[in-house]
């Protein structure tokens, strides 16, 4: 496990890497540990709020890997 120190002085432990995708329409963000969960949650958001259907491939192409830290 790696320690991360933020500018505020807070020392955190790097817990894991996860994927995140942001909605280009409204900025809503989804984070998930699995591709399946990420795709399902983002598809639900896009259908409910923007009446859009995005494919799994489109969503994963927009996804980024991010580090998650806890105090």
PQR file with spaces between the fields and no chain letter, atoms N, CA, C, O and H, PARSE charges and radii, in Angstrom:
ATOM       1  N    UNK     1       0.846   -1.178    0.000 -0.4000 1.5000
ATOM       2  CA   UNK     1       0.000    0.000    0.000 -0.0000 2.0000
ATOM       3  C    UNK     1       0.890    1.239    0.000  0.5500 1.7000
ATOM       4  O    UNK     1       1.916    1.276    0.679 -0.5500 1.4000
ATOM       5  N    UNK     2       0.496    2.233   -0.753 -0.4000 1.5000
ATOM       6  CA   UNK     2       1.257    3.469   -0.887 -0.0000 2.0000
ATOM       7  C    UNK     2       0.565    4.587   -0.129  0.5500 1.7000
ATOM       8  O    UNK     2      -0.661    4.696   -0.162 -0.5500 1.4000
ATOM       9  H    UNK     2      -0.337    2.203   -1.305  0.4000 1.0000
ATOM      10  N    UNK     3       1.344    5.420    0.557 -0.4000 1.5000
ATOM      11  CA   UNK     3       0.788    6.593    1.227 -0.0000 2.0000
ATOM      12  C    UNK     3       0.819    7.772    0.278  0.5500 1.7000
ATOM      13  O    UNK     3       1.762    7.931   -0.497 -0.5500 1.4000
ATOM      14  H    UNK     3       2.340    5.331    0.584  0.4000 1.0000
ATOM      15  N    UNK     4      -0.212    8.597    0.339 -0.4000 1.5000
ATOM      16  CA   UNK     4      -0.309    9.799   -0.481 -0.0000 2.0000
ATOM      17  C    UNK     4      -0.520   10.974    0.455  0.5500 1.7000
ATOM      18  O    UNK     4      -1.380   10.911    1.333 -0.5500 1.4000
ATOM      19  H    UNK     4      -0.978    8.467    0.969  0.4000 1.0000
ATOM      20  N    UNK     5       0.255   12.056    0.286 -0.4000 1.5000
ATOM      21  CA   UNK     5       0.078   13.247    1.107 -0.0000 2.0000
ATOM      22  C    UNK     5      -0.435   14.370    0.219  0.5500 1.7000
ATOM      23  O    UNK     5       0.211   14.737   -0.763 -0.5500 1.4000
ATOM      24  H    UNK     5       0.954   12.106   -0.428  0.4000 1.0000
ATOM      25  N    UNK     6      -1.594   14.912    0.565 -0.4000 1.5000
ATOM      26  CA   UNK     6      -2.211   15.982   -0.198 -0.0000 2.0000
ATOM      27  C    UNK     6      -1.691   17.335    0.270  0.5500 1.7000
ATOM      28  O    UNK     6      -1.109   17.439    1.349 -0.5500 1.4000
ATOM      29  H    UNK     6      -2.118   14.613    1.363  0.4000 1.0000
ATOM      30  N    UNK     7      -1.900   18.369   -0.536 -0.4000 1.5000
ATOM      31  CA   UNK     7      -1.433   19.718   -0.220 -0.0000 2.0000
ATOM      32  C    UNK     7      -1.958   20.188    1.133  0.5500 1.7000
ATOM      33  O    UNK     7      -1.304   20.974    1.818 -0.5500 1.4000
ATOM      34  H    UNK     7      -2.373   18.285   -1.413  0.4000 1.0000
ATOM      35  N    UNK     8      -3.128   19.712    1.512 -0.4000 1.5000
ATOM      36  CA   UNK     8      -3.718   20.107    2.795 -0.0000 2.0000
ATOM      37  C    UNK     8      -2.973   19.500    3.983  0.5500 1.7000
ATOM      38  O    UNK     8      -3.216   19.872    5.131 -0.5500 1.4000
ATOM      39  H    UNK     8      -3.660   19.073    0.956  0.4000 1.0000
ATOM      40  N    UNK     9      -2.063   18.562    3.702 -0.4000 1.5000
ATOM      41  CA   UNK     9      -1.334   17.906    4.776 -0.0000 2.0000
ATOM      42  C    UNK     9      -1.943   16.579    5.176  0.5500 1.7000
ATOM      43  O    UNK     9      -1.364   15.856    5.986 -0.5500 1.4000
ATOM      44  H    UNK     9      -1.866   18.260    2.770  0.4000 1.0000
ATOM      45  N    UNK    10      -3.095   16.245    4.627 -0.4000 1.5000
ATOM      46  CA   UNK    10      -3.762   14.994    4.946 -0.0000 2.0000
ATOM      47  C    UNK    10      -2.988   13.824    4.354  0.5500 1.7000
ATOM      48  O    UNK    10      -2.667   13.826    3.166 -0.5500 1.4000
ATOM      49  H    UNK    10      -3.565   16.833    3.969  0.4000 1.0000
ATOM      50  N    UNK    11      -2.693   12.840    5.168 -0.4000 1.5000
ATOM      51  CA   UNK    11      -2.005   11.642    4.720 -0.0000 2.0000
ATOM      52  C    UNK    11      -3.042   10.555    4.508  0.5500 1.7000
ATOM      53  O    UNK    11      -3.821   10.242    5.409 -0.5500 1.4000
ATOM      54  H    UNK    11      -2.954   12.838    6.133  0.4000 1.0000
ATOM      55  N    UNK    12      -3.047    9.980    3.313 -0.4000 1.5000
ATOM      56  CA   UNK    12      -4.030    8.954    2.981 -0.0000 2.0000
ATOM      57  C    UNK    12      -3.327    7.705    2.480  0.5500 1.7000
ATOM      58  O    UNK    12      -2.185    7.756    2.021 -0.5500 1.4000
ATOM      59  H    UNK    12      -2.414   10.234    2.582  0.4000 1.0000
ATOM      60  N    UNK    13      -4.021    6.596    2.574 -0.4000 1.5000
ATOM      61  CA   UNK    13      -3.536    5.345    2.017 -0.0000 2.0000
ATOM      62  C    UNK    13      -4.164    5.138    0.651  0.5500 1.7000
ATOM      63  O    UNK    13      -5.375    5.290    0.488 -0.5500 1.4000
ATOM      64  H    UNK    13      -4.948    6.555    2.946  0.4000 1.0000
ATOM      65  N    UNK    14      -3.342    4.792   -0.328 -0.4000 1.5000
ATOM      66  CA   UNK    14      -3.857    4.474   -1.641 -0.0000 2.0000
ATOM      67  C    UNK    14      -4.474    3.092   -1.564  0.5500 1.7000
ATOM      68  O    UNK    14      -3.780    2.105   -1.323 -0.5500 1.4000
ATOM      69  H    UNK    14      -2.358    4.668   -0.195  0.4000 1.0000
ATOM      70  N    UNK    15      -5.781    3.027   -1.770 -0.4000 1.5000
ATOM      71  CA   UNK    15      -6.495    1.783   -1.562 -0.0000 2.0000
ATOM      72  C    UNK    15      -6.578    0.953   -2.830  0.5500 1.7000
ATOM      73  O    UNK    15      -6.258   -0.236   -2.818 -0.5500 1.4000
ATOM      74  H    UNK    15      -6.345    3.829   -1.966  0.4000 1.0000
ATOM      75  N    UNK    16      -7.005    1.571   -3.927 -0.4000 1.5000
ATOM      76  CA   UNK    16      -7.200    0.782   -5.132 -0.0000 2.0000
ATOM      77  C    UNK    16      -7.258    1.664   -6.367  0.5500 1.7000
ATOM      78  O    UNK    16      -7.298    2.892   -6.293 -0.5500 1.4000
ATOM      79  H    UNK    16      -7.264    2.536   -3.937  0.4000 1.0000
ATOM      80  N    UNK    17      -7.260    0.998   -7.481 -0.4000 1.5000
ATOM      81  CA   UNK    17      -7.477    1.653   -8.753 -0.0000 2.0000
ATOM      82  C    UNK    17      -8.892    1.272   -9.178  0.5500 1.7000
ATOM      83  O    UNK    17      -9.310    0.126   -9.012 -0.5500 1.4000
ATOM      84  H    UNK    17      -7.228    0.000   -7.542  0.4000 1.0000
ATOM      85  N    UNK    18      -9.619    2.229   -9.722 -0.4000 1.5000
ATOM      86  CA   UNK    18     -10.974    1.971  -10.175 -0.0000 2.0000
ATOM      87  C    UNK    18     -11.191    2.724  -11.471  0.5500 1.7000
ATOM      88  O    UNK    18     -10.353    3.539  -11.857 -0.5500 1.4000
ATOM      89  H    UNK    18      -9.279    3.160   -9.857  0.4000 1.0000
ATOM      90  N    UNK    19     -12.286    2.473  -12.142 -0.4000 1.5000
ATOM      91  CA   UNK    19     -12.583    3.179  -13.384 -0.0000 2.0000
ATOM      92  C    UNK    19     -13.661    4.219  -13.143  0.5500 1.7000
ATOM      93  O    UNK    19     -14.535    4.049  -12.293 -0.5500 1.4000
ATOM      94  H    UNK    19     -12.967    1.811  -11.829  0.4000 1.0000
ATOM      95  N    UNK    20     -13.582    5.310  -13.915 -0.4000 1.5000
ATOM      96  CA   UNK    20     -14.541    6.411  -13.810 -0.0000 2.0000
ATOM      97  C    UNK    20     -14.896    6.879  -15.214  0.5500 1.7000
ATOM      98  O    UNK    20     -14.052    6.911  -16.110 -0.5500 1.4000
ATOM      99  H    UNK    20     -12.872    5.448  -14.606  0.4000 1.0000
ATOM     100  N    UNK    21     -16.152    7.236  -15.384 -0.4000 1.5000
ATOM     101  CA   UNK    21     -16.596    7.829  -16.640 -0.0000 2.0000
ATOM     102  C    UNK    21     -17.486    9.018  -16.302  0.5500 1.7000
ATOM     103  O    UNK    21     -18.300    8.956  -15.381 -0.5500 1.4000
ATOM     104  H    UNK    21     -16.838    7.210  -14.656  0.4000 1.0000
ATOM     105  N    UNK    22     -17.320   10.110  -17.062 -0.4000 1.5000
ATOM     106  CA   UNK    22     -18.095   11.327  -16.820 -0.0000 2.0000
ATOM     107  C    UNK    22     -19.043   11.574  -17.975  0.5500 1.7000
ATOM     108  O    UNK    22     -18.702   11.347  -19.136 -0.5500 1.4000
ATOM     109  H    UNK    22     -16.658   10.160  -17.810  0.4000 1.0000
ATOM     110  N    UNK    23     -20.236   12.040  -17.647 -0.4000 1.5000
ATOM     111  CA   UNK    23     -21.249   12.368  -18.641 -0.0000 2.0000
ATOM     112  C    UNK    23     -20.889   13.705  -19.299  0.5500 1.7000
ATOM     113  O    UNK    23     -20.701   14.710  -18.613 -0.5500 1.4000
ATOM     114  H    UNK    23     -20.513   12.224  -16.705  0.4000 1.0000
ATOM     115  N    UNK    24     -20.796   13.706  -20.624 -0.4000 1.5000
ATOM     116  CA   UNK    24     -20.470   14.931  -21.354 -0.0000 2.0000
ATOM     117  C    UNK    24     -21.630   15.926  -21.328  0.5500 1.7000
ATOM     118  O    UNK    24     -21.420   17.121  -21.535 -0.5500 1.4000
ATOM     119  H    UNK    24     -20.948   12.890  -21.180  0.4000 1.0000
ATOM     120  N    UNK    25     -22.834   15.455  -21.081 -0.4000 1.5000
ATOM     121  CA   UNK    25     -24.017   16.309  -21.073 -0.0000 2.0000
ATOM     122  C    UNK    25     -24.152   17.117  -19.787  0.5500 1.7000
ATOM     123  O    UNK    25     -24.488   18.300  -19.827 -0.5500 1.4000
ATOM     124  H    UNK    25     -23.005   14.484  -20.914  0.4000 1.0000
ATOM     125  N    UNK    26     -23.886   16.470  -18.627 -0.4000 1.5000
ATOM     126  CA   UNK    26     -24.164   17.137  -17.349 -0.0000 2.0000
ATOM     127  C    UNK    26     -23.040   17.037  -16.323  0.5500 1.7000
ATOM     128  O    UNK    26     -23.118   17.663  -15.266 -0.5500 1.4000
ATOM     129  H    UNK    26     -23.613   15.509  -18.594  0.4000 1.0000
ATOM     130  N    UNK    27     -21.993   16.259  -16.615 -0.4000 1.5000
ATOM     131  CA   UNK    27     -20.883   16.138  -15.685 -0.0000 2.0000
ATOM     132  C    UNK    27     -21.034   15.039  -14.646  0.5500 1.7000
ATOM     133  O    UNK    27     -20.115   14.816  -13.858 -0.5500 1.4000
ATOM     134  H    UNK    27     -21.930   15.750  -17.474  0.4000 1.0000
ATOM     135  N    UNK    28     -22.161   14.351  -14.623 -0.4000 1.5000
ATOM     136  CA   UNK    28     -22.378   13.241  -13.687 -0.0000 2.0000
ATOM     137  C    UNK    28     -21.254   12.223  -13.853  0.5500 1.7000
ATOM     138  O    UNK    28     -20.862   11.906  -14.976 -0.5500 1.4000
ATOM     139  H    UNK    28     -22.907   14.533  -15.264  0.4000 1.0000
ATOM     140  N    UNK    29     -20.735   11.712  -12.739 -0.4000 1.5000
ATOM     141  CA   UNK    29     -19.633   10.754  -12.790 -0.0000 2.0000
ATOM     142  C    UNK    29     -20.027    9.430  -12.150  0.5500 1.7000
ATOM     143  O    UNK    29     -20.724    9.388  -11.136 -0.5500 1.4000
ATOM     144  H    UNK    29     -21.054   11.969  -11.827  0.4000 1.0000
ATOM     145  N    UNK    30     -19.569    8.368  -12.759 -0.4000 1.5000
ATOM     146  CA   UNK    30     -19.771    7.025  -12.225 -0.0000 2.0000
ATOM     147  C    UNK    30     -18.403    6.409  -11.990  0.5500 1.7000
ATOM     148  O    UNK    30     -17.538    6.447  -12.865 -0.5500 1.4000
ATOM     149  H    UNK    30     -19.003    8.402  -13.583  0.4000 1.0000
ATOM     150  N    UNK    31     -18.209    5.841  -10.804 -0.4000 1.5000
ATOM     151  CA   UNK    31     -17.002    5.077  -10.486 -0.0000 2.0000
ATOM     152  C    UNK    31     -17.425    3.663  -10.134  0.5500 1.7000
ATOM     153  O    UNK    31     -18.433    3.445   -9.460 -0.5500 1.4000
ATOM     154  H    UNK    31     -18.911    5.810  -10.093  0.4000 1.0000
ATOM     155  N    UNK    32     -16.634    2.705  -10.602 -0.4000 1.5000
ATOM     156  CA   UNK    32     -16.946    1.306  -10.301 -0.0000 2.0000
ATOM     157  C    UNK    32     -15.676    0.480  -10.383  0.5500 1.7000
ATOM     158  O    UNK    32     -14.732    0.837  -11.088 -0.5500 1.4000
ATOM     159  H    UNK    32     -15.816    2.881  -11.149  0.4000 1.0000
ATOM     160  N    UNK    33     -15.661   -0.628   -9.654 -0.4000 1.5000
ATOM     161  CA   UNK    33     -14.516   -1.520   -9.653 -0.0000 2.0000
ATOM     162  C    UNK    33     -14.528   -2.479  -10.843  0.5500 1.7000
ATOM     163  O    UNK    33     -13.482   -2.996  -11.235 -0.5500 1.4000
ATOM     164  H    UNK    33     -16.428   -0.918   -9.081  0.4000 1.0000
ATOM     165  N    UNK    34     -15.707   -2.717  -11.416 -0.4000 1.5000
ATOM     166  CA   UNK    34     -15.784   -3.631  -12.557 -0.0000 2.0000
ATOM     167  C    UNK    34     -16.362   -2.911  -13.772  0.5500 1.7000
ATOM     168  O    UNK    34     -17.147   -1.970  -13.646 -0.5500 1.4000
ATOM     169  H    UNK    34     -16.557   -2.297  -11.098  0.4000 1.0000
ATOM     170  N    UNK    35     -15.954   -3.378  -14.950 -0.4000 1.5000
ATOM     171  CA   UNK    35     -16.483   -2.809  -16.188 -0.0000 2.0000
ATOM     172  C    UNK    35     -17.993   -3.000  -16.269  0.5500 1.7000
ATOM     173  O    UNK    35     -18.711   -2.104  -16.712 -0.5500 1.4000
ATOM     174  H    UNK    35     -15.317   -4.142  -15.052  0.4000 1.0000
ATOM     175  N    UNK    36     -18.477   -4.166  -15.843 -0.4000 1.5000
ATOM     176  CA   UNK    36     -19.913   -4.449  -15.913 -0.0000 2.0000
ATOM     177  C    UNK    36     -20.726   -3.446  -15.104  0.5500 1.7000
ATOM     178  O    UNK    36     -21.736   -2.929  -15.580 -0.5500 1.4000
ATOM     179  H    UNK    36     -17.894   -4.894  -15.484  0.4000 1.0000
ATOM     180  N    UNK    37     -20.280   -3.173  -13.877 -0.4000 1.5000
ATOM     181  CA   UNK    37     -20.975   -2.225  -13.004 -0.0000 2.0000
ATOM     182  C    UNK    37     -20.914   -0.808  -13.570  0.5500 1.7000
ATOM     183  O    UNK    37     -21.908   -0.082  -13.548 -0.5500 1.4000
ATOM     184  H    UNK    37     -19.459   -3.593  -13.490  0.4000 1.0000
ATOM     185  N    UNK    38     -19.753   -0.423  -14.071 -0.4000 1.5000
ATOM     186  CA   UNK    38     -19.575    0.906  -14.656 -0.0000 2.0000
ATOM     187  C    UNK    38     -20.530    1.100  -15.837  0.5500 1.7000
ATOM     188  O    UNK    38     -21.226    2.112  -15.919 -0.5500 1.4000
ATOM     189  H    UNK    38     -18.946   -1.013  -14.088  0.4000 1.0000
ATOM     190  N    UNK    39     -20.557    0.141  -16.733 -0.4000 1.5000
ATOM     191  CA   UNK    39     -21.403    0.227  -17.926 -0.0000 2.0000
ATOM     192  C    UNK    39     -22.879    0.265  -17.538  0.5500 1.7000
ATOM     193  O    UNK    39     -23.630    1.097  -18.048 -0.5500 1.4000
ATOM     194  H    UNK    39     -19.992   -0.681  -16.667  0.4000 1.0000
ATOM     195  N    UNK    40     -23.296   -0.615  -16.652 -0.4000 1.5000
ATOM     196  CA   UNK    40     -24.707   -0.664  -16.242 -0.0000 2.0000
ATOM     197  C    UNK    40     -25.153    0.654  -15.610  0.5500 1.7000
ATOM     198  O    UNK    40     -26.203    1.186  -15.968 -0.5500 1.4000
ATOM     199  H    UNK    40     -22.686   -1.290  -16.237  0.4000 1.0000
ATOM     200  N    UNK    41     -24.369    1.180  -14.677 -0.4000 1.5000
ATOM     201  CA   UNK    41     -24.738    2.419  -13.992 -0.0000 2.0000
ATOM     202  C    UNK    41     -24.763    3.606  -14.950  0.5500 1.7000
ATOM     203  O    UNK    41     -25.650    4.456  -14.866 -0.5500 1.4000
ATOM     204  H    UNK    41     -23.516    0.747  -14.386  0.4000 1.0000
ATOM     205  N    UNK    42     -23.790    3.666  -15.860 -0.4000 1.5000
ATOM     206  CA   UNK    42     -23.736    4.790  -16.796 -0.0000 2.0000
ATOM     207  C    UNK    42     -24.843    4.695  -17.836  0.5500 1.7000
ATOM     208  O    UNK    42     -25.401    5.716  -18.238 -0.5500 1.4000
ATOM     209  H    UNK    42     -23.069    2.976  -15.927  0.4000 1.0000
ATOM     210  N    UNK    43     -25.167    3.488  -18.275 -0.4000 1.5000
ATOM     211  CA   UNK    43     -26.282    3.322  -19.214 -0.0000 2.0000
ATOM     212  C    UNK    43     -27.599    3.744  -18.561  0.5500 1.7000
ATOM     213  O    UNK    43     -28.432    4.386  -19.200 -0.5500 1.4000
ATOM     214  H    UNK    43     -24.714    2.659  -17.948  0.4000 1.0000
ATOM     215  N    UNK    44     -27.782    3.389  -17.307 -0.4000 1.5000
ATOM     216  CA   UNK    44     -29.003    3.783  -16.593 -0.0000 2.0000
ATOM     217  C    UNK    44     -29.096    5.301  -16.498  0.5500 1.7000
ATOM     218  O    UNK    44     -30.167    5.866  -16.720 -0.5500 1.4000
ATOM     219  H    UNK    44     -27.104    2.867  -16.788  0.4000 1.0000
ATOM     220  N    UNK    45     -28.003    5.965  -16.174 -0.4000 1.5000
ATOM     221  CA   UNK    45     -27.996    7.431  -16.084 -0.0000 2.0000
ATOM     222  C    UNK    45     -28.367    8.052  -17.425  0.5500 1.7000
ATOM     223  O    UNK    45     -29.242    8.915  -17.494 -0.5500 1.4000
ATOM     224  H    UNK    45     -27.133    5.506  -15.993  0.4000 1.0000
ATOM     225  N    UNK    46     -27.700    7.614  -18.489 -0.4000 1.5000
ATOM     226  CA   UNK    46     -27.938    8.199  -19.808 -0.0000 2.0000
ATOM     227  C    UNK    46     -29.371    7.980  -20.291  0.5500 1.7000
ATOM     228  O    UNK    46     -29.956    8.867  -20.911 -0.5500 1.4000
ATOM     229  H    UNK    46     -26.989    6.913  -18.433  0.4000 1.0000
ATOM     230  N    UNK    47     -29.928    6.825  -20.016 -0.4000 1.5000
ATOM     231  CA   UNK    47     -31.307    6.547  -20.420 -0.0000 2.0000
ATOM     232  C    UNK    47     -32.287    7.398  -19.613  0.5500 1.7000
ATOM     233  O    UNK    47     -33.212    7.981  -20.179 -0.5500 1.4000
ATOM     234  H    UNK    47     -29.453    6.104  -19.513  0.4000 1.0000
ATOM     235  N    UNK    48     -32.093    7.472  -18.302 -0.4000 1.5000
ATOM     236  CA   UNK    48     -33.031    8.176  -17.424 -0.0000 2.0000
ATOM     237  C    UNK    48     -32.988    9.695  -17.594  0.5500 1.7000
ATOM     238  O    UNK    48     -34.031   10.348  -17.554 -0.5500 1.4000
ATOM     239  H    UNK    48     -31.342    6.999  -17.841  0.4000 1.0000
ATOM     240  N    UNK    49     -31.809   10.257  -17.779 -0.4000 1.5000
ATOM     241  CA   UNK    49     -31.685   11.714  -17.788 -0.0000 2.0000
ATOM     242  C    UNK    49     -31.510   12.334  -19.170  0.5500 1.7000
ATOM     243  O    UNK    49     -31.785   13.519  -19.360 -0.5500 1.4000
ATOM     244  H    UNK    49     -30.962    9.727  -17.811  0.4000 1.0000
ATOM     245  N    UNK    50     -31.053   11.538  -20.131 -0.4000 1.5000
ATOM     246  CA   UNK    50     -30.770   12.113  -21.451 -0.0000 2.0000
ATOM     247  C    UNK    50     -31.439   11.350  -22.593  0.5500 1.7000
ATOM     248  O    UNK    50     -31.292   11.713  -23.759 -0.5500 1.4000
ATOM     249  H    UNK    50     -30.829   10.575  -19.976  0.4000 1.0000
ATOM     250  N    UNK    51     -32.181   10.282  -22.248 -0.4000 1.5000
ATOM     251  CA   UNK    51     -32.856    9.450  -23.238 -0.0000 2.0000
ATOM     252  C    UNK    51     -31.879    9.000  -24.332  0.5500 1.7000
ATOM     253  O    UNK    51     -32.203    9.019  -25.520 -0.5500 1.4000
ATOM     254  H    UNK    51     -32.301    9.986  -21.300  0.4000 1.0000
ATOM     255  N    UNK    52     -30.688    8.599  -23.909 -0.4000 1.5000
ATOM     256  CA   UNK    52     -29.643    8.151  -24.834 -0.0000 2.0000
ATOM     257  C    UNK    52     -29.256    6.710  -24.529  0.5500 1.7000
ATOM     258  O    UNK    52     -29.228    6.289  -23.373 -0.5500 1.4000
ATOM     259  H    UNK    52     -30.425    8.583  -22.945  0.4000 1.0000
ATOM     260  N    UNK    53     -28.964    5.977  -25.573 -0.4000 1.5000
ATOM     261  CA   UNK    53     -28.455    4.614  -25.422 -0.0000 2.0000
ATOM     262  C    UNK    53     -27.017    4.578  -25.906  0.5500 1.7000
ATOM     263  O    UNK    53     -26.752    4.803  -27.087 -0.5500 1.4000
ATOM     264  H    UNK    53     -28.987    6.319  -26.512  0.4000 1.0000
ATOM     265  N    UNK    54     -26.092    4.299  -25.007 -0.4000 1.5000
ATOM     266  CA   UNK    54     -24.688    4.164  -25.369 -0.0000 2.0000
ATOM     267  C    UNK    54     -24.295    2.700  -25.252  0.5500 1.7000
ATOM     268  O    UNK    54     -24.756    1.999  -24.352 -0.5500 1.4000
ATOM     269  H    UNK    54     -26.308    4.116  -24.048  0.4000 1.0000
ATOM     270  N    UNK    55     -23.445    2.240  -26.159 -0.4000 1.5000
ATOM     271  CA   UNK    55     -22.990    0.858  -26.116 -0.0000 2.0000
ATOM     272  C    UNK    55     -21.915    0.687  -25.047  0.5500 1.7000
ATOM     273  O    UNK    55     -21.325    1.656  -24.568 -0.5500 1.4000
ATOM     274  H    UNK    55     -23.070    2.810  -26.890  0.4000 1.0000
ATOM     275  N    UNK    56     -21.685   -0.536  -24.698 -0.4000 1.5000
ATOM     276  CA   UNK    56     -20.621   -0.877  -23.750 -0.0000 2.0000
ATOM     277  C    UNK    56     -19.280   -0.335  -24.254  0.5500 1.7000
ATOM     278  O    UNK    56     -18.500    0.226  -23.484 -0.5500 1.4000
ATOM     279  H    UNK    56     -22.164   -1.323  -25.086  0.4000 1.0000
ATOM     280  N    UNK    57     -19.028   -0.505  -25.526 -0.4000 1.5000
ATOM     281  CA   UNK    57     -17.770   -0.076  -26.119 -0.0000 2.0000
ATOM     282  C    UNK    57     -17.610    1.443  -26.047  0.5500 1.7000
ATOM     283  O    UNK    57     -16.515    1.933  -25.772 -0.5500 1.4000
ATOM     284  H    UNK    57     -19.661   -0.961  -26.152  0.4000 1.0000
ATOM     285  N    UNK    58     -18.683    2.189  -26.290 -0.4000 1.5000
ATOM     286  CA   UNK    58     -18.627    3.652  -26.215 -0.0000 2.0000
ATOM     287  C    UNK    58     -18.306    4.113  -24.799  0.5500 1.7000
ATOM     288  O    UNK    58     -17.515    5.035  -24.603 -0.5500 1.4000
ATOM     289  H    UNK    58     -19.573    1.791  -26.513  0.4000 1.0000
ATOM     290  N    UNK    59     -18.919    3.472  -23.823 -0.4000 1.5000
ATOM     291  CA   UNK    59     -18.712    3.855  -22.419 -0.0000 2.0000
ATOM     292  C    UNK    59     -17.297    3.520  -21.980  0.5500 1.7000
ATOM     293  O    UNK    59     -16.633    4.350  -21.358 -0.5500 1.4000
ATOM     294  H    UNK    59     -19.562    2.723  -23.982  0.4000 1.0000
ATOM     295  N    UNK    60     -16.828    2.334  -22.289 -0.4000 1.5000
ATOM     296  CA   UNK    60     -15.484    1.936  -21.867 -0.0000 2.0000
ATOM     297  C    UNK    60     -14.415    2.764  -22.572  0.5500 1.7000
ATOM     298  O    UNK    60     -13.337    2.973  -22.015 -0.5500 1.4000
ATOM     299  H    UNK    60     -17.367    1.660  -22.794  0.4000 1.0000
ATOM     300  N    UNK    61     -14.690    3.234  -23.774 -0.4000 1.5000
ATOM     301  CA   UNK    61     -13.734    4.092  -24.481 -0.0000 2.0000
ATOM     302  C    UNK    61     -13.572    5.443  -23.774  0.5500 1.7000
ATOM     303  O    UNK    61     -12.514    6.067  -23.865 -0.5500 1.4000
ATOM     304  H    UNK    61     -15.565    3.064  -24.226  0.4000 1.0000
ATOM     305  N    UNK    62     -14.612    5.893  -23.073 -0.4000 1.5000
ATOM     306  CA   UNK    62     -14.578    7.164  -22.347 -0.0000 2.0000
ATOM     307  C    UNK    62     -14.033    7.014  -20.922  0.5500 1.7000
ATOM     308  O    UNK    62     -13.656    8.000  -20.289 -0.5500 1.4000
ATOM     309  H    UNK    62     -15.471    5.386  -22.999  0.4000 1.0000
ATOM     310  N    UNK    63     -13.996    5.788  -20.430 -0.4000 1.5000
ATOM     311  CA   UNK    63     -13.609    5.525  -19.035 -0.0000 2.0000
ATOM     312  C    UNK    63     -12.117    5.756  -18.822  0.5500 1.7000
ATOM     313  O    UNK    63     -11.295    5.526  -19.708 -0.5500 1.4000
ATOM     314  H    UNK    63     -14.303    4.987  -20.944  0.4000 1.0000
ATOM     315  N    UNK    64     -11.799    6.219  -17.616 -0.4000 1.5000
ATOM     316  CA   UNK    64     -10.412    6.436  -17.201 -0.0000 2.0000
ATOM     317  C    UNK    64     -10.172    5.659  -15.903  0.5500 1.7000
ATOM     318  O    UNK    64     -11.082    5.472  -15.095 -0.5500 1.4000
ATOM     319  H    UNK    64     -12.467    6.405  -16.896  0.4000 1.0000
ATOM     320  N    UNK    65      -8.949    5.221  -15.729 -0.4000 1.5000
ATOM     321  CA   UNK    65      -8.570    4.586  -14.475 -0.0000 2.0000
ATOM     322  C    UNK    65      -8.124    5.649  -13.494  0.5500 1.7000
ATOM     323  O    UNK    65      -7.295    6.497  -13.824 -0.5500 1.4000
ATOM     324  H    UNK    65      -8.210    5.373  -16.385  0.4000 1.0000
ATOM     325  N    UNK    66      -8.674    5.609  -12.277 -0.4000 1.5000
ATOM     326  CA   UNK    66      -8.352    6.600  -11.256 -0.0000 2.0000
ATOM     327  C    UNK    66      -7.923    5.897   -9.969  0.5500 1.7000
ATOM     328  O    UNK    66      -8.299    4.753   -9.715 -0.5500 1.4000
ATOM     329  H    UNK    66      -9.348    4.920  -12.009  0.4000 1.0000
ATOM     330  N    UNK    67      -7.134    6.599   -9.170 -0.4000 1.5000
ATOM     331  CA   UNK    67      -6.700    6.092   -7.874 -0.0000 2.0000
ATOM     332  C    UNK    67      -7.694    6.562   -6.813  0.5500 1.7000
ATOM     333  O    UNK    67      -8.139    7.710   -6.819 -0.5500 1.4000
ATOM     334  H    UNK    67      -6.829    7.529   -9.377  0.4000 1.0000
ATOM     335  N    UNK    68      -8.026    5.657   -5.911 -0.4000 1.5000
ATOM     336  CA   UNK    68      -8.946    5.975   -4.826 -0.0000 2.0000
ATOM     337  C    UNK    68      -8.165    5.900   -3.511  0.5500 1.7000
ATOM     338  O    UNK    68      -7.518    4.896   -3.213 -0.5500 1.4000
ATOM     339  H    UNK    68      -7.664    4.725   -5.905  0.4000 1.0000
ATOM     340  N    UNK    69      -8.239    6.990   -2.729 -0.4000 1.5000
ATOM     341  CA   UNK    69      -7.516    7.048   -1.450 -0.0000 2.0000
ATOM     342  C    UNK    69      -8.507    7.282   -0.318  0.5500 1.7000
ATOM     343  O    UNK    69      -9.551    7.906   -0.508 -0.5500 1.4000
ATOM     344  H    UNK    69      -8.764    7.806   -2.972  0.4000 1.0000
ATOM     345  N    UNK    70      -8.165    6.775    0.857 -0.4000 1.5000
ATOM     346  CA   UNK    70      -8.975    7.018    2.055 -0.0000 2.0000
ATOM     347  C    UNK    70      -8.082    7.555    3.162  0.5500 1.7000
ATOM     348  O    UNK    70      -6.881    7.287    3.203 -0.5500 1.4000
ATOM     349  H    UNK    70      -7.317    6.268    1.011  0.4000 1.0000
ATOM     350  N    UNK    71      -8.689    8.307    4.044 -0.4000 1.5000
ATOM     351  CA   UNK    71      -7.924    8.885    5.159 -0.0000 2.0000
ATOM     352  C    UNK    71      -7.691    7.854    6.233  0.5500 1.7000
ATOM     353  O    UNK    71      -7.066    8.153    7.251 -0.5500 1.4000
ATOM     354  H    UNK    71      -9.664    8.524    4.011  0.4000 1.0000
